[in-house]
Structures are given as C-alpha cells and as structure tokens.
Amino acid sequence: MNKIIITFLISALIGKSNVCIAQIDTVTFNLQATHLFPSFPVKSSYTSLFDKRPGMNYLYSANMESGLGIYDISVPNAITPVLNFTIGNFNNLDVSTIEQIGNSLFVGIGDFQVNSNTSSGLAVLDITNPTKPSVKDIWNSPAFHHGISHLIIEGNYAYLSTMSDGIIILDISDENNIIFKSSLQLDLNYPAPSANAHNARGLKYKNDTLYVCFDRGGLRVVDVTNKIKPVEVYKYINSTLNSQAAAAYNDIAIKGNYAFVSVDYCGLEVIDISSVPFTSVQWINPWGCTNSNWSGADLHTNELALANNDSILFVTGGQSELFAYDVTNPNTIKKLGEFVNLNDTLATHGLDVLNNKVSLSFIHTPFHIPPFTPFFADPGGLKLLEFNISTLNNSLFELDNNEESILIFPNPNSGNNINIKSNSAITKIMITNSIGELLYSANKIHKTEHTLTLESQETGMFFINIITTKGQTTKKIIIN
C-alpha cells in the first residue's frame, strides 16, 4: 500500500437550461517510511510527535512498556532509531503520551490500558539535544493508578486525563519542580453507571474551560479558572448514538464553536459547543455501529488532529488506519480521503501532523478475544505519510439530484447586495466564516430570489448554506 487516492465527485448534471460544473476535492497519501517493531516482545506506539523546532528532524514515540522512542527522520524514506529511553528513567512507569513545548518534552507516565499501575504522573525532559535527553523532574502519585491517557500544556499548567480517576492539574511554571495543584473525579453515573468504562481520555482547553472525553460518560466540561478547585459544569452525550450503541468518546479537536469528537467504532461526531445545551451537528457512522459489533469492527476512531489552517481533520481509525475530512465549514463536513488496508494486521491509535506530513502510531494487541478486545493487531510501529491536497472551486451554478440550480452573484463581492437566485423557493440562508461562526441568518424567506448585505465583515472566504424546498447546498463566496 504505497499510494492511496480517494476522490469524491459531485457529479455534473445537465438540466433544461443550466449546467453544474463538478467539484473535485482529494487528499492523496504517499507512504514515505515504515518502521515496524518485532512481534515479540510486545511493543506498541500509542502516539507519536514531530519535533516542532526548525531543523530538528526527529520523531518521538510513546512506546508504553518500552519507554520513549526517539527516531531520526532527516533521511527521506527512513525512520531510524536513535535512542530508547527506557521506563527506568520514569520510575519504572510506562510512557503513554507526549507533548512538546520548545526544548522540553512532557511525558505522561502510567499505562492507561491496565489497572495494575503502582502510580501515574508526569515527567519533563530536556531535549535540547534529542540524542541526549535528560530528566528535569518527575511527579507521580500512587493515588492515581489508572495511567495517563492524554495530556495538554497551557501556560504554566499541565492537564492530565487519568481514566476513571478523572483529571489532574499540575503547576509546571518551574519545570524542575512540578507541583500538584488538584484533581477532579468526574461523575461516574452519567448517563448511567458502567463497568470500568467511564474514563477520561482526550482533552482540549479553551478560555479556562477543559473539554474532556469521558468514554462511555460522553463529553464533559470542567471550569478550571481556579486551578485548586476545578468544577464539572456540564455533561453531554448524543442520546441517539448512545441508544444505538455503546457510545465511547475518545478524543476531541476544537475549531471555533465546534468540537470534533472521535466516538470509537461509531465514527465521528460534530458538536456545536457555542452554548448549553450542546447540539449534535453531524454524526458520521460509516460502519453502522450497534451494541454488539464493537469487537471485530474494522473502524475504531481514536486520535484527531486539525491541519492546513484547521480546514482538514485527520482521524486515526484502528484497522482502518487514517481518514481525512474537509472541515472548512463545520456544519457540512465531508470525507476527502483515506489511507486504509483492511487486509493487513496493522491498527493505528495515535498521530501527529507537521506541514504536509503525518506520523501514524501502530499498536500491538496480540489476542482478539471477543467480546473483550476490539481486534488483533501485530506488529506495532510507525509510519510516515506525505499528503497533498487538490481542490477545484465551486461553479456559481450547481444542480442537485432534483435538477435545482442556484446562482450567487456577484462573486467575488464587497459584502453589499449579494444576490441569490434559485428555481425553487428559498426557506433559509445562513452564512458562516472559516471557523464556523454564524454571521448572517434569514428564515421563512419563501421566495426564489433574495438579496443580503454583510456589514463590517473582514475580507476572505465565507460559506453560504442555502435551504430550499428541494434540499440544501453550501457555496463559497469571496468578500474583497
């Protein structure tokens, strides 16, 4: 599987007097390099991280019981091991997740896949020279023995998700002296109690608010204004998804007022988080999850990453490896491409994106024991992909399957007197910017023509969602 191209085409249709010019959006993946671990002893890469410093061509990998892997990726088409920084450097705790700030690497320690940890916590490494890392400080506590799933760094604080133990907040203002600030056990009974399935996983921080994926417990919102006393303020779960299958919220990415959440074998959910209650915008469920097909499903979405100015969302898919979605307009996202081979025994868990490169982390699960384990995956390892984007802009005229045409003119426009014409009655119009913020809305129009003005808007590309009596479409308009 050296190259996979997936193309999505809005077919050209010819009506009585109008023509729709097809739009083609593609993401092309090229496999650059592969480094697979031996099948024995068991070794996995749970997540990987590009060194973000200019000229530092290194890749870091959280290899659990095998410690921290450091790899040289300066030579094209090669992932070359440089150093295996063993768990002996981390108080004999497994390396589960990593984040980088400048010359410091923050390392989550404690295996979140087991309940037999003696402790869990955080280490800070000096990676000024990646071939000779040194430990600045380690904090861990036996009060938290469920491992560290994810961590994020915001300012002087580290936020750690520790599965059923909830979240931990640490003061890292002095990286040589990590200080515990607080922890918070999240509600284990919403929407209903579960057997060890309420687990804090993916995290995102925005405006003193922490958004926490809590596995079967949905999406949680925690006010962390007071680092000593965080408060859980809101809980969300998609009731339709949860009634159809065992909803499992794994990881989260945020763009403006929208959250993209991986929901394991149920795919991907887009959630409007602009106000409470949250609303589900879109649920992409490609494999038709039910309460009985988690074990053995070809799809298990885990880590997410936004790229290309937050216009593309990359999602790892377990045995389905990698998907790419166009999230330019979060209200109407669509799949652009995939890197998938269901005929091998490889399964992804983590990823990272830098410029036009993606790193994929592969886990090793030596046994598939239905219904207790999701799949068999062997071996673990790493892959580097290069991706390329090809886009053809929308025509002004577009026909849907009902041979409807819609015209927007003039385009580009100064923002004044934007004219919209349709051959069927327009019922609603919404305009959003590139991060999904609503700029204009008009309801109950019930006419085939409408003129509007955008006042005091910056220049750039905007999206017009037009709903008619025959359906809806989203178009791009340039304001200059």
HUFENBEL-V94962 format. One record per residue. N is the residue number from 0. RES is the residue in one letter. SS is DSSP state (~ for helix, > for strand, _ for the rest). OMEGA is omega in whole degrees, 0 to 359 (999 if undefined). NEAR is the number of other C-alpha atoms within 10 Angstrom. Layout:
# HUFENBEL-V94962
n={N/N}
res={RES/RES}
ss={SS/SS}
omega={OMEGA/OMEGA}
near={NEAR/NEAR}
This chain:
# HUFENBEL-V94962
n={0/1/2/3/4/5/6/7/8/9/10/11/12/13/14/15/16/17/18/19/20/21/22/23/24/25/26/27/28/29/30/31/32/33/34/35/36/37/38/39/40/41/42/43/44/45/46/47/48/49/50/51/52/53/54/55/56/57/58/59/60/61/62/63/64/65/66/67/68/69/70/71/72/73/74/75/76/77/78/79/80/81/82/83/84/85/86/87/88/89/90/91/92/93/94/95/96/97/98/99/100/101/102/103/104/105/106/107/108/109/110/111/112/113/114/115/116/117/118/119/120/121/122/123/124/125/126/127/128/129/130/131/132/133/134/135/136/137/138/139/140/141/142/143/144/145/146/147/148/149/150/151/152/153/154/155/156/157/158/159/160/161/162/163/164/165/166/167/168/169/170/171/172/173/174/175/176/177/178/179/180/181/182/183/184/185/186/187/188/189/190/191/192/193/194/195/196/197/198/199/200/201/202/203/204/205/206/207/208/209/210/211/212/213/214/215/216/217/218/219/220/221/222/223/224/225/226/227/228/229/230/231/232/233/234/235/236/237/238/239/240/241/242/243/244/245/246/247/248/249/250/251/252/253/254/255/256/257/258/259/260/261/262/263/264/265/266/267/268/269/270/271/272/273/274/275/276/277/278/279/280/281/282/283/284/285/286/287/288/289/290/291/292/293/294/295/296/297/298/299/300/301/302/303/304/305/306/307/308/309/310/311/312/313/314/315/316/317/318/319/320/321/322/323/324/325/326/327/328/329/330/331/332/333/334/335/336/337/338/339/340/341/342/343/344/345/346/347/348/349/350/351/352/353/354/355/356/357/358/359/360/361/362/363/364/365/366/367/368/369/370/371/372/373/374/375/376/377/378/379/380/381/382/383/384/385/386/387/388/389/390/391/392/393/394/395/396/397/398/399/400/401/402/403/404/405/406/407/408/409/410/411/412/413/414/415/416/417/418/419/420/421/422/423/424/425/426/427/428/429/430/431/432/433/434/435/436/437/438/439/440/441/442/443/444/445/446/447/448/449/450/451/452/453/454/455/456/457/458/459/460/461/462/463/464/465/466/467/468/469/470/471/472/473/474/475/476/477/478/479}
res={M/N/K/I/I/I/T/F/L/I/S/A/L/I/G/K/S/N/V/C/I/A/Q/I/D/T/V/T/F/N/L/Q/A/T/H/L/F/P/S/F/P/V/K/S/S/Y/T/S/L/F/D/K/R/P/G/M/N/Y/L/Y/S/A/N/M/E/S/G/L/G/I/Y/D/I/S/V/P/N/A/I/T/P/V/L/N/F/T/I/G/N/F/N/N/L/D/V/S/T/I/E/Q/I/G/N/S/L/F/V/G/I/G/D/F/Q/V/N/S/N/T/S/S/G/L/A/V/L/D/I/T/N/P/T/K/P/S/V/K/D/I/W/N/S/P/A/F/H/H/G/I/S/H/L/I/I/E/G/N/Y/A/Y/L/S/T/M/S/D/G/I/I/I/L/D/I/S/D/E/N/N/I/I/F/K/S/S/L/Q/L/D/L/N/Y/P/A/P/S/A/N/A/H/N/A/R/G/L/K/Y/K/N/D/T/L/Y/V/C/F/D/R/G/G/L/R/V/V/D/V/T/N/K/I/K/P/V/E/V/Y/K/Y/I/N/S/T/L/N/S/Q/A/A/A/A/Y/N/D/I/A/I/K/G/N/Y/A/F/V/S/V/D/Y/C/G/L/E/V/I/D/I/S/S/V/P/F/T/S/V/Q/W/I/N/P/W/G/C/T/N/S/N/W/S/G/A/D/L/H/T/N/E/L/A/L/A/N/N/D/S/I/L/F/V/T/G/G/Q/S/E/L/F/A/Y/D/V/T/N/P/N/T/I/K/K/L/G/E/F/V/N/L/N/D/T/L/A/T/H/G/L/D/V/L/N/N/K/V/S/L/S/F/I/H/T/P/F/H/I/P/P/F/T/P/F/F/A/D/P/G/G/L/K/L/L/E/F/N/I/S/T/L/N/N/S/L/F/E/L/D/N/N/E/E/S/I/L/I/F/P/N/P/N/S/G/N/N/I/N/I/K/S/N/S/A/I/T/K/I/M/I/T/N/S/I/G/E/L/L/Y/S/A/N/K/I/H/K/T/E/H/T/L/T/L/E/S/Q/E/T/G/M/F/F/I/N/I/I/T/T/K/G/Q/T/T/K/K/I/I/I/N}
ss={_/_/>/>/>/>/>/>/>/_/_/_/_/>/_/_/_/_/>/_/_/_/_/>/>/>/>/>/>/>/>/>/>/>/>/>/_/_/_/_/_/_/_/_/_/_/>/>/>/>/_/_/_/_/_/_/_/>/>/>/>/>/_/>/_/_/_/>/>/>/>/>/_/_/_/_/_/_/_/>/>/>/>/>/>/_/~/~/~/~/_/_/_/_/>/>/>/>/>/>/>/_/_/>/>/>/>/>/>/_/_/_/_/_/_/_/_/_/_/>/>/>/>/>/>/>/_/_/_/~/~/~/_/>/>/>/>/>/>/>/>/_/_/_/_/_/_/_/_/>/>/>/>/>/_/_/>/>/>/>/>/_/>/_/_/_/>/>/>/>/>/_/_/_/_/_/_/_/>/>/>/>/>/>/_/_/_/_/_/_/_/_/_/_/_/_/_/_/_/>/_/_/>/>/>/>/_/_/>/>/>/>/>/_/>/_/_/_/>/>/>/>/>/_/_/_/_/_/_/_/>/>/>/>/>/>/_/_/~/~/~/~/~/~/_/_/_/_/>/_/>/>/>/>/>/_/_/>/>/>/>/>/_/>/_/_/_/>/>/>/>/>/_/_/_/_/_/_/>/>/>/>/>/>/_/_/_/_/_/_/_/_/_/_/_/_/_/_/_/_/>/_/_/>/>/>/>/_/_/_/_/>/>/>/>/>/_/~/~/~/_/>/>/>/>/>/_/_/_/_/_/_/_/>/>/>/>/>/>/_/_/_/_/_/_/_/_/>/>/>/>/>/>/>/_/_/>/>/>/>/>/>/_/_/>/_/_/_/_/_/_/_/_/_/_/_/>/_/_/_/>/>/>/>/>/>/>/>/>/>/>/_/_/_/_/_/_/_/>/_/_/_/_/_/>/>/>/>/>/_/_/_/>/_/_/_/_/>/>/>/>/>/>/>/>/>/>/>/>/>/>/>/_/_/_/_/_/>/>/>/>/>/>/>/>/>/>/>/>/>/>/>/_/_/_/_/_/_/_/>/>/>/>/>/>/>/>/>/_/_/>/>/>/>/>/>/>/>/>/_}
omega={183/182/178/178/176/184/176/189/169/193/176/179/180/178/183/183/184/179/173/176/187/173/179/175/180/164/181/179/172/177/182/184/179/172/181/180/172/180/179/357/182/180/182/164/182/171/181/188/173/170/187/182/180/176/181/186/181/176/179/183/175/187/176/186/177/175/180/176/177/188/176/179/181/179/180/176/179/170/189/178/178/186/169/182/193/180/174/177/185/181/179/176/183/179/189/183/186/172/182/168/179/181/181/175/180/191/173/184/185/185/183/180/181/179/186/177/173/185/175/180/187/172/175/180/169/181/175/171/185/179/180/180/177/181/174/180/175/171/172/184/176/177/182/186/180/176/179/181/182/172/173/179/176/180/183/186/172/178/184/173/186/173/185/175/176/183/177/175/181/175/181/181/170/185/176/182/180/183/176/177/182/171/180/173/181/183/182/185/180/350/174/179/179/179/177/181/171/188/177/184/185/183/167/183/177/173/179/178/179/176/189/171/187/173/180/180/176/180/181/178/184/174/182/176/175/185/180/185/177/184/173/188/182/178/181/168/177/187/178/178/185/178/181/186/177/184/181/183/190/184/187/169/183/175/181/182/185/175/172/187/173/184/172/185/175/170/190/176/174/186/173/183/184/180/178/5/174/178/177/181/183/175/181/187/191/185/176/184/175/179/187/185/174/180/180/178/180/184/170/183/180/187/181/173/173/181/178/182/177/178/180/176/175/185/174/189/181/178/175/169/188/174/175/181/171/180/178/172/185/179/183/180/179/180/180/184/179/175/193/169/183/182/176/181/180/180/181/170/184/178/170/181/174/183/181/180/176/170/178/177/183/182/178/174/193/183/170/183/179/358/190/180/187/184/170/179/183/1/169/178/185/171/172/178/169/179/178/185/175/184/170/184/177/167/175/181/179/178/172/184/177/179/177/176/178/181/175/183/347/180/10/187/178/184/180/175/173/185/179/178/180/177/171/187/177/181/182/176/175/177/178/175/188/178/173/180/181/183/183/176/176/182/174/181/176/174/178/179/179/177/182/178/172/183/173/177/176/177/178/181/180/186/180/176/186/178/179/178/179/182/179/176/177/183/179/173/180/175/181/999}
near={9/10/12/16/16/16/16/15/12/15/15/14/17/13/14/6/6/15/17/22/19/18/16/16/21/23/25/21/24/18/18/19/19/17/16/18/19/14/15/10/9/16/24/31/33/27/27/29/24/22/21/15/13/6/8/15/15/21/25/24/29/26/29/27/20/20/25/26/20/24/22/18/19/14/10/9/14/16/22/17/15/16/16/15/19/19/19/11/14/25/16/16/26/27/33/28/31/25/19/20/12/11/15/18/23/23/25/34/33/34/25/28/14/10/15/12/19/17/21/25/25/26/23/25/20/18/17/15/10/22/15/11/17/17/16/16/18/22/19/21/12/11/10/23/23/25/30/32/26/27/25/20/17/13/9/11/18/20/23/28/30/29/29/24/21/23/27/22/22/22/18/20/13/11/19/14/14/21/16/19/16/16/21/18/16/24/17/20/10/15/15/10/13/12/7/12/16/26/28/32/28/28/24/21/19/12/8/14/17/21/24/30/29/30/26/26/28/25/26/22/19/20/19/19/13/11/18/14/13/22/18/18/10/14/21/21/21/16/13/10/18/18/11/14/18/21/25/28/31/28/29/25/21/21/19/16/15/23/22/25/28/29/27/26/29/29/24/25/20/24/22/21/18/13/8/10/11/18/16/17/17/16/18/16/16/11/14/13/20/16/12/12/18/22/18/18/19/19/26/30/30/27/27/27/21/20/17/13/9/17/17/21/22/23/30/29/27/29/27/23/25/27/19/26/19/20/24/22/23/26/18/15/18/18/20/25/24/24/23/18/15/13/8/12/15/25/32/31/25/30/28/21/21/14/9/13/18/25/24/27/30/33/27/26/20/17/13/14/12/12/12/10/14/22/26/19/22/24/23/26/25/26/21/24/21/18/18/12/14/11/10/11/12/16/15/18/17/24/21/18/9/10/16/20/19/23/17/21/14/16/16/15/16/17/20/13/14/18/16/19/17/18/16/18/17/26/19/18/21/16/21/20/21/19/19/21/16/13/15/15/13/14/11/10/14/14/15/15/16/17/12/15/13/15/11/7/13/13/12/12/14/20/21/21/18/20/18/21/12/15/14/15/14/16/19/21/21/15/17/13}
